[in-house]
Amino acid sequence: MKKIQYVSKYLTLSEDGLVPRIECPMDRGLLMCNQTKEDEVYLYCLSCSYKRIIGSKFYDELKLAVDRNSS
């Protein structure tokens, strides 16, 4: 599975209440994921200008949570 697919799956699991929800620190809004042309995955807020590139440590935590909750 590609990196962005793990992040997207994590966000889906969070909406189902299976893992902690990641919210925008600015307005507590829903975050979406996308990736740059350089394959960097990032989270962004739909209602404000917040954007966060996902680093390797944070990604590893998300991937672990997805793997634990996948059957």
C-alpha positions, 0 to 999 in steps of 0.5 A, a space after each residue: 500500500 502506498 503512503 497516501 493510502 495508509 494516511 487516507 485509511 487512517 482518516 477513514 478509521 478515525 471517522 469510524 471511531 477506531 483510531 484517534 481523530 486528527 483535527 485541524 489545530 486552528 479550527 478543529 475542522 476535518 483534515 484531508 490528505 494529498 501529496 505533492 509532485 515530490 510524493 510528500 504526503 500532507 494533511 490540509 484543512 478544508 476550511 482554513 489554510 492549515 497544511 502539515 507535511 507528514 514526517 516519517 515518525 508520524 507516518 509510522 504511527 499512522 501505519 501502525 494504527 492502520 495495520 492494527 485495525 485492518 483485518 
